[in-house]
Amino acid sequence: MMERRRGRRRGIWAIGLLVTGSLLVLGVLVYGALAAQGTWAAYNKEIVPSQNMRPTYEPGDSAWFSMGADGEDFEVSRGDVVLVSVPEWVPDGLMLSRVVALGGDRIEYRRGETTLRLNGQPLDEPYILNRSEPSSVPFDVTVPEGRMFLMGDNRMNSADSTMHPDADQGTVDLSAVRGEAVAEPTGLIVAGGLQVLGAVLFLAGGVLGIVALVARRRQRPEPVVPAAWPAP
């Protein structure tokens, strides 16, 4: 009786593991299908090609970017690292830069000072390579509405807004943003982990089911064969 109960429990556990594993794998597949259709934001992994964003990104680093859902406008904030399309600056690709100021802001640098000034106040920028040299050239720009002022974190080696003062004072239209830098997307990590877990549970359920089936077959009683009558 005890062996029978153990075999039945194994079978129940096997069914539970098979169902749970199947649901996890199916859920991840649905998540991927929805993401591919643009229902959720898509993410791209890019290799940083240049030194303009050191030390935040070193050349050769992998960087993740939220590319947004179809038709979505990016909500850009000061301090964001963005991928932008500015053919006048980079004719053959996208540029990685940091948003320093937005429409209505006055951003300036006075030679000899150790910080930029944003709307008259010193701007704290802990992310730049050399905090004592926040710009290679002096400037004083009031950013028009709907535009942004961009600078690299490696201020002494960055082809950014400060290098293009003759075109809209170096400002760039917000529509030029193609992606926003993010940490490695949590959703992708979780989805990958759940898919692996689902596969492991499904496999474990299959093995346990086989064990339970073998155990049940062994527990079947041997057929009773009637004794033969002696020949008369």
C-alpha positions as a printed Julia matrix, in Angstrom:
232×3 Matrix{Float64}:
  0.0     0.0     0.0
  2.84    2.41    0.89
  4.59    1.78   -2.44
  1.34    2.45   -4.26
  0.94    5.81   -2.52
  4.5     6.78   -3.39
  3.92    5.92   -7.02
  0.71    7.96   -7.09
  2.47   10.95   -5.51
  5.23   10.77   -8.08
  2.62   10.81  -10.83
  0.88   13.87   -9.36
  4.19   15.71   -9.01
  5.1    14.78  -12.59
  1.84   16.22  -13.94
  2.31   19.41  -11.89
  5.87   19.91  -13.15
  4.89   19.25  -16.76
  2.02   21.75  -16.63
  4.07   24.42  -14.83
  7.02   24.06  -17.19
  4.75   24.23  -20.25
  3.02   27.39  -18.98
  6.34   29.13  -18.29
  7.76   28.34  -21.73
  4.49   29.32  -23.44
  4.33   32.58  -21.47
  7.84   33.56  -22.54
  7.0    32.8   -26.18
  3.91   35.02  -25.98
  6.01   37.79  -24.34
  8.5    37.6   -27.19
  5.79   37.66  -29.84
  4.16   40.76  -28.33
  7.51   42.53  -28.02
  8.32   41.74  -31.65
  5.04   43.31  -32.76
  5.9    46.57  -30.98
  3.32   46.16  -28.2
  6.14   46.7   -25.72
  9.38   48.62  -26.04
 12.11   46.94  -28.06
 15.71   46.84  -26.89
 18.92   46.88  -28.89
 22.39   45.92  -27.76
 25.12   48.02  -29.38
 28.91   48.07  -29.17
 30.26   51.52  -28.27
 32.69   52.46  -31.07
 34.37   55.62  -29.77
 35.83   57.39  -26.72
 33.38   60.32  -26.59
 31.37   58.83  -23.67
 34.26   57.77  -21.44
 34.22   56.88  -18.56
 30.51   55.99  -18.68
 31.1    53.82  -21.75
 34.52   52.66  -22.86
 35.22   51.78  -26.51
 34.09   48.18  -27.07
 31.57   48.19  -24.2
 28.15   46.68  -24.78
 25.33   49.16  -24.21
 21.58   48.51  -24.09
 19.1    50.95  -25.57
 15.33   51.22  -25.35
 14.23   51.82  -28.92
 10.61   52.49  -27.9
  7.38   51.04  -29.2
  6.03   51.89  -32.65
  4.9    55.5   -32.8
  6.2    56.31  -29.32
  7.82   59.68  -28.61
 10.78   59.5   -26.24
 10.43   61.4   -22.98
 13.93   62.84  -22.81
 15.24   64.28  -19.54
 18.41   66.16  -18.63
 21.21   63.71  -17.97
 19.85   60.98  -20.28
 22.27   59.19  -22.59
 20.69   58.92  -26.03
 21.28   57.56  -29.5
 20.62   60.35  -31.99
 20.55   60.67  -35.73
 22.34   63.85  -36.78
 23.52   63.37  -40.39
 25.22   66.78  -40.39
 27.5    65.56  -37.59
 27.67   61.82  -38.25
 26.68   61.09  -41.87
 26.85   57.29  -41.72
 25.22   56.29  -38.45
 23.96   57.17  -34.99
 25.77   59.15  -32.32
 25.87   58.44  -28.58
 25.67   61.55  -26.38
 24.27   62.98  -23.15
 21.41   65.46  -22.89
 22.75   68.45  -20.95
 19.94   70.96  -21.49
 16.41   71.08  -22.95
 14.09   73.67  -24.45
 13.99   76.87  -22.39
 17.26   76.13  -20.55
 20.26   78.41  -20.67
 23.47   76.38  -20.69
 26.87   78.09  -20.59
 30.54   77.62  -19.88
 32.92   80.41  -18.92
 36.57   79.76  -19.52
 38.44   79.01  -16.29
 35.38   77.72  -14.41
 35.19   74.09  -13.28
 31.49   73.51  -14.01
 28.93   74.34  -16.64
 26.11   76.66  -15.63
 22.5    75.61  -16.13
 20.03   78.46  -15.76
 22.67   80.39  -13.84
 23.49   77.6   -11.38
 26.61   75.36  -11.35
 25.77   72.0   -12.92
 26.99   68.94  -11.02
 28.2    66.32  -13.52
 29.79   63.38  -11.66
 29.78   61.26  -14.83
 32.29   63.24  -16.95
 35.87   62.08  -17.45
 37.62   65.15  -16.07
 35.42   67.22  -13.76
 37.87   70.13  -13.8
 37.42   70.5   -17.58
 33.68   70.48  -18.32
 34.13   71.86  -21.85
 36.87   72.4   -24.4
 35.37   75.73  -25.56
 33.31   78.53  -23.94
 29.67   78.9   -24.99
 26.4    80.5   -23.93
 23.25   78.98  -25.44
 19.54   79.31  -24.71
 17.99   76.12  -26.04
 14.88   76.62  -28.23
 11.72   74.71  -27.35
 11.59   71.2   -28.79
 15.39   70.96  -28.97
 18.26   69.76  -26.79
 21.94   70.5   -26.15
 24.19   67.43  -26.32
 27.67   66.76  -24.92
 29.84   63.68  -24.56
 31.2    62.69  -21.16
 34.75   62.88  -22.52
 34.58   66.63  -23.01
 38.04   66.98  -24.51
 37.29   64.39  -27.22
 33.66   64.72  -28.27
 32.08   66.04  -31.47
 28.95   67.4   -29.8
 26.83   70.57  -29.64
 29.82   72.69  -28.6
 31.52   71.86  -31.91
 28.6    73.05  -34.08
 27.67   76.55  -32.88
 26.68   77.78  -36.35
 23.77   75.34  -36.79
 20.95   76.29  -34.39
 23.62   77.06  -31.76
 24.51   73.37  -31.75
 21.08   72.29  -30.54
 19.36   69.19  -31.93
 15.65   68.52  -32.47
 14.11   66.03  -30.01
 12.84   63.99  -32.97
 16.46   63.0   -33.67
 16.42   60.61  -30.69
 16.41   56.96  -31.78
 17.04   55.28  -28.45
 17.68   55.82  -24.75
 20.45   54.07  -22.83
 19.22   51.7   -20.14
 20.68   49.09  -17.83
 20.4    45.55  -19.17
 16.62   45.13  -19.51
 15.15   43.36  -16.47
 12.32   41.97  -18.57
 14.73   40.16  -20.88
 16.7    38.72  -17.97
 13.57   37.52  -16.2
 12.09   36.11  -19.41
 15.28   34.2   -20.17
 15.43   32.81  -16.64
 11.79   31.76  -16.71
 12.27   30.02  -20.06
 15.21   28.01  -18.69
 13.27   27.23  -15.51
 10.25   26.12  -17.53
 12.39   23.78  -19.65
 14.02   22.3   -16.54
 10.65   21.76  -14.82
  9.2    20.16  -17.95
 12.19   17.82  -18.24
 12.02   16.96  -14.53
  8.31   16.26  -14.85
  8.92   13.93  -17.78
 11.61   11.99  -15.9
  9.46   11.76  -12.78
  6.53   10.6   -14.87
  8.59    7.79  -16.35
  9.77    6.77  -12.87
  6.18    6.75  -11.61
  5.01    4.68  -14.58
  7.77    2.11  -14.1
  6.99    1.9   -10.4
  3.28    1.3   -11.07
  4.05   -1.46  -13.54
  6.27   -3.2   -11.03
  3.52   -3.04   -8.42
  0.96   -4.83  -10.59
  0.06   -8.23   -9.06
  1.17  -11.3   -10.94
 -1.77  -13.02  -12.68
 -3.07  -16.05  -10.8
 -2.71  -19.21  -12.84
 -5.09  -21.98  -11.74
 -3.4   -25.18  -10.76
 -3.62  -27.89  -13.37
 -5.65  -30.97  -12.48
 -3.71  -34.17  -12.56
 -4.37  -36.26  -15.57
 -6.82  -39.08  -14.88
